[in-house]
Amino acid sequence: MKLANALKLRANLQTDLKQQESEIRSNLVQQEGLTPSHDSNEQYQKYVLKLGELEKLIVAINYTNTKLRHEYNGQQKSITELILRIKEIKQMISLTELVISRGKAPTINTASDIRILSCVDMKKYDDKLEQLKLELLNLEMKLEEINWQVDLLER
């Protein structure tokens, strides 16, 4: 199975588990004379089995993500390291956008307005933001490509 398929399966299993939990919850007590739409004991057992499937799948995904290496910026990196780099870039984008939005000097409307000056080089931060967004796009595309090329490793 390709890593991308395993990631999709993981998402589906997580959705199924939430749905099963909801069904269990809604059938725990019932008005006298009515019968529950599902047997909670049976649903519970199915939930436990599906949770075991999910655990096994997550272990295989994490194992694959840490063991396989791919070239990034001239270095060999694990998929886990690439994922962490994506998170880091997103944080840097958020901070850079904050600097840009808060660092702009307000427009002076009258001669009596107090002059407020920016303490940062806005051009530098605009350029940095553009670089970060490009790196993020390239890295996300690379990770997507890797996910479709790599086979899931079993432990």
C-alpha positions as CSV (number, residue, x, y, z in Angstrom):
1,M,0.0,0.0,0.0
2,K,1.3,3.5,-0.8
3,L,1.8,5.9,2.0
4,A,-0.8,8.3,0.5
5,N,-3.4,5.5,0.6
6,A,-2.5,4.7,4.2
7,L,-3.0,8.3,5.2
8,K,-6.4,8.4,3.5
9,L,-7.3,5.1,5.2
10,R,-6.2,6.6,8.6
11,A,-8.5,9.6,8.1
12,N,-11.4,7.2,7.1
13,L,-10.8,5.1,10.2
14,Q,-10.8,8.1,12.5
15,T,-14.1,9.3,11.0
16,D,-15.6,5.9,11.4
17,L,-14.5,5.7,15.0
18,K,-16.2,9.1,15.7
19,Q,-19.4,7.9,14.1
20,Q,-19.4,4.6,16.0
21,E,-18.8,6.4,19.3
22,S,-21.8,8.6,18.5
23,E,-23.9,5.6,17.8
24,I,-22.8,3.9,21.0
25,R,-23.5,7.0,23.0
26,S,-27.0,7.4,21.5
27,N,-28.0,3.8,22.3
28,L,-26.8,3.5,25.9
29,V,-30.2,4.3,27.4
30,Q,-33.6,4.0,25.9
31,Q,-37.2,4.8,26.9
32,E,-39.0,1.8,28.3
33,G,-40.8,-0.1,25.6
34,L,-38.5,1.0,22.8
35,T,-35.6,-1.0,21.4
36,P,-32.2,0.5,20.7
37,S,-31.4,0.8,17.0
38,H,-28.0,-0.8,17.6
39,D,-26.6,-3.2,20.2
40,S,-24.2,-1.1,22.2
41,N,-22.1,-4.2,23.3
42,E,-21.7,-5.2,19.7
43,Q,-20.9,-1.6,18.6
44,Y,-18.3,-1.4,21.4
45,Q,-16.6,-4.6,20.2
46,K,-16.5,-3.3,16.6
47,Y,-15.1,0.0,17.9
48,V,-12.3,-1.8,19.8
49,L,-11.4,-3.8,16.7
50,K,-11.3,-0.7,14.5
51,L,-9.2,1.1,17.1
52,G,-6.7,-1.7,16.9
53,E,-6.6,-1.4,13.1
54,L,-6.0,2.3,13.4
55,E,-3.2,1.8,15.9
56,K,-1.5,-0.7,13.7
57,L,-1.8,1.7,10.7
58,I,-0.5,4.7,12.6
59,V,2.5,2.7,13.8
60,A,3.3,1.7,10.2
61,I,2.9,5.3,9.0
62,N,5.1,6.7,11.7
63,Y,7.7,3.9,11.1
64,T,7.7,4.7,7.4
65,N,7.9,8.5,8.1
66,T,11.0,8.1,10.3
67,K,12.9,5.4,8.3
68,L,12.8,6.6,4.7
69,R,15.1,9.4,3.6
70,H,14.6,11.9,0.8
71,E,16.7,14.7,-0.6
72,Y,15.7,18.2,0.6
73,N,17.9,21.3,0.1
74,G,20.9,19.0,-0.5
75,Q,20.4,16.9,2.6
76,Q,18.8,13.6,3.3
77,K,15.7,14.1,5.5
78,S,13.0,11.8,6.9
79,I,9.4,12.4,6.1
80,T,8.9,13.3,9.7
81,E,11.6,16.0,9.4
82,L,9.8,17.4,6.2
83,I,6.5,17.5,8.1
84,L,8.1,19.4,10.9
85,R,9.7,21.8,8.4
86,I,6.2,22.5,7.0
87,K,4.9,23.3,10.5
88,E,7.9,25.5,11.1
89,I,7.4,27.4,7.8
90,K,3.7,27.9,8.6
91,Q,4.6,29.4,12.0
92,M,7.2,31.7,10.3
93,I,4.6,32.7,7.7
94,S,2.2,33.6,10.5
95,L,4.8,35.7,12.4
96,T,5.9,37.4,9.2
97,E,2.3,38.3,8.3
98,L,1.9,39.7,11.8
99,V,5.0,41.9,11.4
100,I,3.8,43.1,8.0
101,S,0.2,43.9,9.2
102,R,1.3,45.5,12.5
103,G,4.5,47.2,11.2
104,K,2.9,49.5,8.7
105,A,3.0,53.2,9.6
106,P,-0.5,54.7,9.6
107,T,-1.4,57.3,7.0
108,I,-1.1,60.9,8.3
109,N,-4.3,62.8,7.5
110,T,-3.5,66.3,8.9
111,A,-0.5,68.3,9.9
112,S,-1.4,68.0,13.5
113,D,-1.4,64.2,13.5
114,I,1.4,62.6,15.5
115,R,3.9,60.9,13.2
116,I,4.2,57.1,13.8
117,L,7.1,55.4,12.0
118,S,7.6,51.8,11.2
119,C,10.5,50.1,13.0
120,V,10.9,47.4,10.4
121,D,12.0,47.2,6.8
122,M,8.6,46.3,5.2
123,K,10.2,45.4,1.9
124,K,12.4,42.9,3.6
125,Y,9.4,41.2,5.3
126,D,7.4,41.2,2.1
127,D,10.2,39.5,0.3
128,K,10.6,37.0,3.2
129,L,6.9,36.2,3.2
130,E,7.1,35.5,-0.6
131,Q,10.1,33.2,-0.1
132,L,8.4,31.3,2.8
133,K,5.2,30.8,0.8
134,L,7.1,29.5,-2.1
135,E,9.2,27.1,0.1
136,L,5.9,25.9,1.7
137,L,4.3,25.2,-1.7
138,N,7.4,23.4,-3.0
139,L,7.7,21.3,0.2
140,E,4.0,20.4,0.3
141,M,4.2,19.3,-3.3
142,K,7.3,17.3,-2.7
143,L,5.7,15.6,0.3
144,E,2.6,14.8,-1.7
145,E,4.8,13.3,-4.4
146,I,6.7,11.2,-1.8
147,N,3.5,10.0,-0.3
148,W,2.4,8.5,-3.7
149,Q,5.8,7.0,-4.4
150,V,6.6,5.4,-1.1
151,D,5.2,2.0,0.0
152,L,4.1,1.7,3.6
153,L,6.7,-0.2,5.7
154,E,5.5,-2.8,8.1
155,R,7.4,-3.4,11.4
